[in-house]
Amino acid sequence: MGITLKRAYEAPSSRDGYRVLVDRLWPRGVSKEDAAIDAWLKEVAPSDELRRAFHDGKLPWGEFRRRYLSELKAQRDVLRELAERARKGSVTLVFSAKDERRNNAVVLKQYLEMLHR
């Protein structure tokens, strides 16, 4: 049980459990069949404005994180359902960012774990 993170470019595994794409855009070069995504929650991804500012280097990580957490508050109902699913089984948040330590999935995982308690 719990929440894990995985890049969209990594092969799916039976240990992934429920696979959720948490990006607003579909990962380039990945077919829907190869991705094996159970749900695509575009609405929990950062807004286009926030995503672009961070990727263009206009926002430092801390500011991106703060603003994204603020945006996530509007999605509490969807996120509570996802946190509940993680209580019962494995959930993998799938993302396409190159930086595996600083991306929206990392922040989302922390937020879900907070709801999970």
Secondary structure, 3 states (H helix, E strand, C coil): CEEEEEECCCCCCHHHCEEEECCCCCCCCCCHHHHCCCEECHHHCCCHHHHHHHHCCCCCHHHHHHHHHHHHHHHHHHHHHHHHHHHHCEEEEEECCCCCCCCHHHHHHHHHHHHHC
